[in-house]
Amino acid sequence: MSKNKISIERFSPELAEDFKVINQAWIEKYFVIEDEDKRVLNDPKRYLIDTGGEILFARDNDSGEIIAACALKKWTEDEYELSKMGVLEGYQGSGVGKFLAKAIIEEAKKRGCKRLFLESNRKLKPAMKLYQQLGFKEFTNHESRVDYSRCDIVMEMFL
């Protein structure tokens, strides 16, 4: 999918349902929805935006459809988490995930982020490959910050 066919948009209340639907789809496909998922997906403004983070969306300019979403969660002034990244099934493998992830990394840099981390699961092979291509490295000396039983890897990059 060419980049001129995709536009990146910031969170607005009318996009909250897209954020929920996109993320519920991949979580339910591979795992189960956990309490923390419900909290964040049901009120992303409160738990991500109002705490200093952002959510970016990818829109297919041909169809007008929101096809991907990714959150940037603020932990400290210079530490953020790449979170809740999902791409609608029909668009997976098209490059939209990488395009959106690069936009989130740029957003993190603009906000003064020095360490960007993510928590994921090794069985999500395409996601693992993407994170490595973007420059994330496994961080082994860690304790999980988020309460998801599905996470078995933490990766980080320094900006």
FENSULTA-V755768 format. One record per residue. N is the residue number from 1. PSI is psi as a letter, one per 30 degrees, with the letter a starting at -180 (NA if undefined). OMEGA is omega as a letter, one per 40 degrees, with the letter a starting at -180 (none if undefined). D_CENTER is the distance of its C-alpha to the mean C-alpha in Angstrom with 1 decimal. Layout:
N_PSI_OMEGA_D_CENTER / N_PSI_OMEGA_D_CENTER
//
This chain:
1_k_a_19.3 / 2_k_a_20.6 / 3_f_i_18.6 / 4_f_i_21.2 / 5_f_a_20.3 / 6_k_i_16.8 / 7_k_i_16.2 / 8_k_i_13.3 / 9_k_i_13.7 / 10_l_i_12.9 / 11_k_i_12.7 / 12_l_a_16.1 / 13_e_a_17.5 / 14_f_i_18.3 / 15_f_a_14.7 / 16_e_a_13.9 / 17_e_i_15.2 / 18_e_i_13.1 / 19_e_a_9.9 / 20_e_a_11.9 / 21_e_a_13.5 / 22_e_a_10.6 / 23_e_i_9.0 / 24_e_a_12.6 / 25_e_a_13.6 / 26_e_a_11.8 / 27_e_a_12.3 / 28_f_i_15.9 / 29_e_a_16.5 / 30_f_a_16.1 / 31_a_i_16.4 / 32_l_i_17.4 / 33_k_a_16.0 / 34_l_a_16.6 / 35_e_a_17.9 / 36_e_i_14.9 / 37_e_a_12.8 / 38_e_a_15.6 / 39_e_a_15.8 / 40_e_a_12.3 / 41_e_i_12.2 / 42_f_i_15.8 / 43_i_a_15.6 / 44_f_i_12.3 / 45_e_a_14.7 / 46_e_a_16.5 / 47_f_i_14.0 / 48_e_a_11.4 / 49_e_a_13.4 / 50_f_i_16.8 / 51_g_i_16.0 / 52_g_a_15.2 / 53_a_a_11.5 / 54_l_i_10.0 / 55_k_i_7.9 / 56_k_a_8.3 / 57_k_i_9.6 / 58_k_i_11.5 / 59_k_i_15.0 / 60_j_a_17.6 / 61_f_i_20.5 / 62_e_a_23.0 / 63_f_a_22.2 / 64_g_a_20.5 / 65_k_i_17.9 / 66_k_a_14.2 / 67_f_i_12.8 / 68_l_i_9.0 / 69_l_i_6.3 / 70_k_a_3.1 / 71_l_i_4.4 / 72_j_a_6.7 / 73_k_i_9.1 / 74_k_i_12.6 / 75_e_i_14.8 / 76_a_a_17.7 / 77_e_a_19.0 / 78_g_i_17.8 / 79_k_a_15.1 / 80_l_i_11.4 / 81_k_i_8.5 / 82_k_a_5.1 / 83_l_i_3.8 / 84_h_i_3.9 / 85_k_i_2.8 / 86_k_i_6.4 / 87_k_i_9.5 / 88_k_a_12.8 / 89_e_a_15.3 / 90_f_a_17.8 / 91_f_i_15.5 / 92_k_a_14.1 / 93_g_a_15.8 / 94_f_a_16.5 / 95_f_a_14.6 / 96_e_i_12.3 / 97_e_i_9.1 / 98_e_i_10.7 / 99_e_a_11.8 / 100_e_i_8.5 / 101_e_i_7.2 / 102_e_i_10.8 / 103_e_i_10.6 / 104_e_i_8.0 / 105_e_i_10.3 / 106_e_i_13.2 / 107_e_i_12.2 / 108_e_i_12.0 / 109_e_a_15.4 / 110_e_a_16.9 / 111_g_i_16.3 / 112_g_i_18.2 / 113_k_i_15.6 / 114_e_i_17.5 / 115_k_i_15.4 / 116_k_a_11.6 / 117_l_i_10.8 / 118_l_i_8.6 / 119_k_a_10.2 / 120_a_i_10.4 / 121_k_a_13.5 / 122_f_a_15.9 / 123_f_i_16.8 / 124_i_a_13.6 / 125_e_i_15.6 / 126_e_i_13.9 / 127_e_i_10.6 / 128_e_a_12.9 / 129_e_i_14.8 / 130_e_a_12.1 / 131_e_i_11.0 / 132_e_i_14.8 / 133_e_a_15.5 / 134_f_i_13.3 / 135_g_i_15.3 / 136_k_i_13.6 / 137_k_i_16.5 / 138_k_i_17.0 / 139_j_a_18.0 / 140_f_a_20.8 / 141_i_a_22.4 / 142_l_i_20.1 / 143_k_a_19.9 / 144_k_i_16.8 / 145_f_a_15.7 / 146_l_a_13.9 / 147_i_i_16.0 / 148_k_a_14.7 / 149_f_a_17.5 / 150_f_a_15.5 / 151_k_i_14.1 / 152_g_i_16.6 / 153_k_i_15.1 / 154_k_i_13.8 / 155_l_a_13.1 / 156_l_i_13.6 / 157_l_i_14.6 / 158_k_a_17.1 / 159_NA_none_17.1
//
